[in-house]
Amino acid sequence: MSRVASTTAPEGALVPPRHPKAPGIGTKIPSHFGHCFGCGDLHPTGLHLVAHAGEGANLTAEFTVTHDHQGAPGLAHGGLLSLAFDEALGKLMWLIRSPAVTARLETDFLKPVPMGSTLHITAEISGQVGRKVYTRAEGRLNAPDGPLAVRAAALFVVVPMSHFLENAPEEYLKHVRAHPELLAFVDPDFEINP
């Protein structure tokens, strides 16, 4: 059996500097795709997670659990809670302007998250070594200082933009060509209109 990658930043890992073109402090971090189940405004039953840039390599996010997000009756599905954290942690990449994929995600469920409640997430980059970006987050119920309900940590790996474009449907590529600002954050030299 192969070794499992850690989500904990190794000793000596440095928190990367905030990119000069990162979203401004307190501003909403855009959705990477309107139909994304995690953060897209256009997905009818998605989480509609909204994130705001923090002062450093951190952010805050929130989403409200609806009847579409249930596992057990009246409670958020654990997989959807993991999705919310994957989305919030992934949005940290906007702050360093690096396209990345989730390599490992660990989620600890500490309290049930009832339907109708809002989960307030704080997330941060805890370190980077080469292409590996280490992140962590926590989610609190109904207020930024509410009861701690979920904790998560993830390892992201920076990838070239071609990773996403080679797998994207033509509808998405057309949308991005019409709105190149949606991808401009990931690579200042990236040209969407070849």
Secondary structure, DSSP 8 states (H G I E B T S, - for coil): ------SS--TT-B-----TTS--TT-EE--S-TT-TTT-SS-TTS---EEEE-SSSEEEEEEE--GGGBSSTTBB-HHHHHHHHHHHHHHTHHHHT--EEEEEEEEEE-S--BTT-EEEEEEEEEEEETTEEEEEEEEEESSTTS-EEEEEEEEEEE--THHHHTTS-HHHHHHHHH-GGGTTTT-TT--S--
